[in-house]
Amino acid sequence: MAVKSRSKTSLFLEYIIMIAFTILCLYPIIWLFINSFKTNKELFADPWGLPPSLSLKNYIDAFVEGNIGTYFVNSAFIAVCVLAFGILLSSMAAYAITRMKWKLSQLTLNIFLLGLMIPIYASIVPLFSIFNALKLLNTPWAVIIAQVAGSFPMAMFILTGFFSTIPADIEEAAVIDGCGILRIFFNIIMPISKSSIVTVGVIIFLATWNDLLLPQILLSDPAKMTLPVGLMAFQGQYTTNYVGMIAAVIVTIIPTVVVYMFLHNNIMEGMVAGAVKG
Amino acid sequence: MSKVMANKKYILLFVLPAFLIYLCFSLIPIIYNFIVSLYSTNLMSPGVFVGLKNYINLFTQDDIFWQALGNNILMVIGSLIAHMPLALLFANILFNKIKGTRFFQTVFFLPNVICGVAVGLMWSFMYNSQFGLVNEFLSLIGLGRFAQDWLANPKTAIFAIIVVVMWQYVGYHMIIQLAAMKNIPSSLYEAAEIDGASKWKQFTSITLPLIKNVLRIDAVLIITGSLKYYDLVAVMTGGGPNHATELMSTYMFYQGFRTLKYGYAAAIGVILLALCVLSLVISNIAFKSEEVQY
């Protein structure tokens, strides 16, 4: 893989290119962070420079006037529920499909995987209508159920991939020891699948936390909105309070950046799982 | 053992919850969507069956729909041109092992995990005509005369958005291609090195052909991704100025959830689904995948 002969100039050029793009990737975020401590006047006067003082006013405004705290809690609640149900249900189904013996297992898997190529737009109008009929509109449960359903294709793809690599002896030994299926699944299989489950988990978390369309459609009460929807409402309400919006954006992306810092390997591995097999 | 693993009760217990939720909230809605698209309805009073009228109106009377469709196609082409070569370039550089590979990988992928709304707002500030960094940067390098209100100008808005999409997704495509490159046995490169092949020749004769399959998948991801685009545009321009950046997704949202023409919106959804499936089929034909034995 490593090519031995490389001229110094081409190596230098490559570094320049990579560093340039690094700056392009990071600078907007850093810029946002720096400017979240300025006032609007200071922003207009000096967009490039450091803030004259580390004023937390914008953040306080975002929480007090902008209700970011409420949006944050709503997003968190929905994310936790989607994670819990999504991981539990998809791992159970994936396990049954790969490890248990029944005739329709492959067909069922294919049906799940079909969802990988279906855009959400093909179902949002009916989803709205269905949740309306179920009287779940404007509750977090509509978003939770819809997100869980949407998470299955990718989760099944990753989990079935992993479960099929577990040697069968493990279950044989467990059965000989007198374990029932539930014991095998929860006490043996799940612990050794931690890495794949974390991968599925971060994908689900990111998709749910960052989603705009579903909450925008299914929730109408401002008190129930999630962060992305709240951010958009913010933009409508405070169109000229740029620094206020900047603070709100920072609050929104902090959880994802933190999760990313700790779990970026899992995230990258999961996101490309659909594209590259093996 | 096989009795335990074939116990029908448990199989149902394990599979049914996920399958039922998926069936009711993912699959059935798609079929229901086809049906709704044949009606004119606001979902509150009973709808009127109109057959294919929604589709006919979309294609023959709706200029905005054509604008949106054109914009989507523009985004597909723009994304293919912008993302693939750049991702390939970065992936190849990293593949050739320079110092800091892990660092670059992590940084380049970061924009992809950030919420679309946040990215949109962030870049709205970048493009802001009064304090935005884009204009400031242009005047810094002497191209100040090009400074303008990028998102408010109908001619530049869509391209400004394509740049932001590129910012968010190049890292993602780079990681995919890098993973594919890593599957190529190094013996091939060593042999080529011995034969005196230049790096460029190695790239075009070894790397490219052997990752063709993944490039095909990546192209499909770019195409379907561009068709599904919503968050960024909704936040940065809302489809404006004057529908210059309208996409099928934003238009569908507007028709359905703002003007309550759900049947019409459902029809747009069906068209989007058809386009996604079509691009999958076309790419399968175009990039005929050959199993390369090495």
Contacts between the chains, C-beta under 8 A, distances in Angstrom:
chain1	res1	chain2	res2	distance
A	1	B	95	6.7
A	1	B	96	7.7
A	1	B	97	6.9
A	1	B	182	7.5
A	1	B	184	7.6
A	1	B	186	4.3
A	1	B	189	6.2
A	2	B	96	6.7
A	2	B	97	4.8
A	2	B	186	7.7
A	3	B	96	5.4
A	3	B	189	6.5
A	3	B	193	6.7
A	3	B	199	5.7
A	3	B	202	6.9
A	4	B	193	6.4
A	5	B	193	7.3
A	5	B	199	7.8
A	6	B	96	7.5
A	6	B	199	7.3
A	10	B	199	7.9
A	11	B	98	7.0
A	14	B	93	4.8
A	14	B	96	7.9
A	14	B	98	6.1
A	15	B	98	6.8
A	17	B	89	7.3
A	17	B	90	7.8
A	17	B	93	6.9
A	18	B	90	7.1
A	18	B	93	6.3
A	18	B	94	8.0
A	18	B	98	7.2
A	18	B	100	7.7
A	18	B	104	5.4
A	21	B	90	6.9
A	21	B	108	6.6
A	21	B	170	7.8
A	22	B	104	6.6
A	22	B	107	5.1
A	22	B	108	7.5
A	24	B	167	6.9
A	25	B	107	5.3
A	25	B	108	6.0
A	25	B	110	6.1
A	25	B	111	5.6
A	25	B	167	7.4
A	25	B	171	7.2
A	26	B	107	6.3
A	26	B	110	7.5
A	27	B	133	8.0
A	28	B	122	5.3
A	28	B	123	7.1
A	28	B	126	6.1
A	28	B	133	7.6
A	28	B	167	7.9
A	29	B	110	7.8
A	29	B	114	7.8
A	29	B	122	7.3
A	31	B	133	6.5
A	32	B	122	5.8
A	32	B	125	7.4
A	43	B	131	5.7
A	44	B	130	6.3
A	44	B	131	5.3
A	47	B	131	4.3
A	47	B	132	7.6
A	47	B	133	6.6
A	47	B	136	6.1
A	48	B	133	7.8
A	48	B	136	6.9
A	89	B	17	5.0
A	89	B	18	4.1
A	89	B	21	7.0
A	90	B	18	5.7
A	92	B	13	7.8
A	92	B	14	4.3
A	92	B	15	7.4
A	92	B	17	7.3
A	92	B	18	6.8
A	93	B	14	6.1
A	93	B	15	4.8
A	93	B	17	7.6
A	93	B	18	3.8
A	93	B	19	6.6
A	95	B	14	6.2
A	96	B	10	7.6
A	96	B	11	5.3
A	96	B	14	3.7
A	96	B	15	4.7
A	97	B	15	7.0
A	99	B	5	6.6
A	100	B	5	5.1
A	100	B	6	6.6
A	100	B	7	7.8
A	100	B	10	7.3
A	100	B	11	5.3
A	100	B	14	7.2
A	101	B	2	6.4
A	101	B	5	5.4
A	101	B	6	4.3
A	102	B	6	6.6
A	102	B	8	7.4
A	102	B	11	5.2
A	108	B	15	6.5
A	108	B	19	6.6
A	111	B	19	7.9
A	111	B	22	7.8
A	111	B	27	7.5
A	112	B	18	8.0
A	112	B	19	7.8
A	112	B	22	6.5
A	115	B	22	7.1
A	115	B	26	5.7
A	115	B	27	7.8
A	117	B	224	7.1
A	117	B	276	6.1
A	117	B	277	6.8
A	117	B	280	5.8
A	118	B	26	7.4
A	118	B	30	6.5
A	118	B	273	6.7
A	118	B	276	7.4
A	119	B	224	7.0
A	119	B	227	6.9
A	119	B	228	4.9
A	119	B	272	5.5
A	119	B	273	6.1
A	119	B	276	5.3
A	120	B	228	7.5
A	121	B	228	7.0
A	121	B	248	7.8
A	121	B	249	6.0
A	121	B	252	6.0
A	121	B	268	7.5
A	121	B	269	4.5
A	121	B	272	4.7
A	121	B	273	7.2
A	122	B	29	7.7
A	122	B	30	5.0
A	122	B	33	5.5
A	122	B	269	4.9
A	122	B	270	6.7
A	122	B	272	6.5
A	122	B	273	3.9
A	123	B	25	8.0
A	123	B	26	6.6
A	123	B	29	3.6
A	123	B	30	5.2
A	123	B	32	7.9
A	123	B	33	5.8
A	123	B	269	7.4
A	124	B	29	7.9
A	124	B	256	7.7
A	124	B	269	7.0
A	125	B	33	6.0
A	125	B	36	5.7
A	125	B	256	5.6
A	125	B	262	5.2
A	125	B	265	5.5
A	125	B	266	4.5
A	125	B	269	6.2
A	126	B	28	7.6
A	126	B	29	3.8
A	126	B	30	7.7
A	126	B	32	3.9
A	126	B	33	5.0
A	126	B	36	6.2
A	126	B	266	7.5
A	127	B	25	6.7
A	127	B	29	5.3
A	128	B	43	7.3
A	128	B	256	7.8
A	128	B	257	7.7
A	128	B	262	7.8
A	129	B	32	7.5
A	129	B	36	7.3
A	129	B	43	5.5
A	129	B	262	7.5
A	130	B	24	7.8
A	130	B	25	7.3
A	130	B	29	6.7
A	130	B	32	7.7
A	132	B	43	6.9
A	145	B	21	6.8
A	145	B	25	5.8
A	146	B	25	5.9
A	148	B	21	6.1
A	148	B	25	7.9
A	149	B	21	5.2
A	149	B	22	5.5
A	149	B	24	7.7
A	149	B	25	3.7
A	149	B	26	4.5
A	150	B	26	6.5
A	152	B	18	6.0
A	152	B	21	7.6
A	152	B	22	4.9
A	152	B	26	7.1
A	156	B	18	7.9
A	171	B	1	7.0
A	171	B	4	7.9
A	171	B	5	6.7
A	172	B	1	5.4
A	175	B	1	4.6
A	175	B	4	5.1
A	175	B	5	7.9
A	176	B	1	7.7
A	180	B	4	7.1
A	181	B	4	6.1
A	181	B	5	7.5
A	181	B	7	6.5
A	181	B	10	4.6
A	181	B	14	8.0
A	182	B	10	7.6
A	184	B	4	8.0
A	185	B	14	7.7
A	206	B	113	5.6
A	209	B	115	6.9
A	210	B	113	7.8
A	210	B	114	7.5
A	210	B	115	3.9
A	210	B	116	6.3
A	210	B	117	7.8
A	210	B	231	7.9
A	212	B	115	7.8
A	212	B	116	6.2
A	212	B	117	5.5
A	212	B	230	6.8
A	212	B	231	4.6
A	212	B	234	6.7
A	212	B	235	7.9
A	213	B	230	5.7
A	213	B	231	7.5
A	213	B	253	7.5
A	216	B	253	7.8
A	216	B	257	8.0
A	217	B	253	7.7
A	217	B	257	5.9
A	227	B	115	7.3
A	227	B	117	8.0
A	228	B	115	5.5
A	228	B	116	7.3
A	228	B	117	4.2
A	228	B	118	7.7
A	228	B	231	7.3
A	231	B	115	7.9
A	231	B	117	4.8
A	231	B	118	6.8
A	231	B	121	6.5
A	231	B	235	7.7
A	232	B	117	6.0
A	232	B	234	7.1
A	232	B	235	6.0
A	235	B	121	6.5
A	235	B	235	6.8
A	242	B	125	6.5
A	242	B	128	7.6
A	242	B	131	7.5
A	245	B	121	6.2
A	246	B	125	7.0
A	249	B	118	4.9
A	249	B	121	5.2
A	249	B	122	6.2
A	252	B	115	5.9
A	252	B	117	7.4
A	252	B	118	5.1
A	253	B	114	5.3
A	253	B	115	6.3
A	253	B	118	4.9
A	256	B	113	5.3
A	256	B	114	6.0
A	256	B	115	6.6
A	257	B	110	7.6
A	257	B	113	7.8
A	257	B	114	7.6
A	259	B	113	7.9
A	260	B	110	6.4
A	260	B	113	5.1
A	264	B	106	5.2
A	264	B	109	7.0
A	267	B	109	7.6
A	267	B	113	6.4
A	268	B	105	7.0
A	268	B	106	8.0
A	268	B	109	5.6
A	268	B	175	5.4
A	271	B	109	7.9
A	271	B	112	7.2
A	271	B	172	6.5
A	271	B	175	7.3
A	272	B	172	7.7
A	272	B	175	5.3
A	272	B	176	4.7
A	272	B	179	5.5
A	275	B	176	4.6
A	275	B	179	7.8
A	275	B	214	6.3
A	275	B	217	4.9
A	275	B	218	6.3
A	275	B	221	6.4
A	276	B	176	6.0
A	276	B	179	4.4
A	276	B	180	5.4
A	276	B	183	7.7
A	276	B	214	5.7
A	276	B	217	7.8
A	278	B	183	6.6
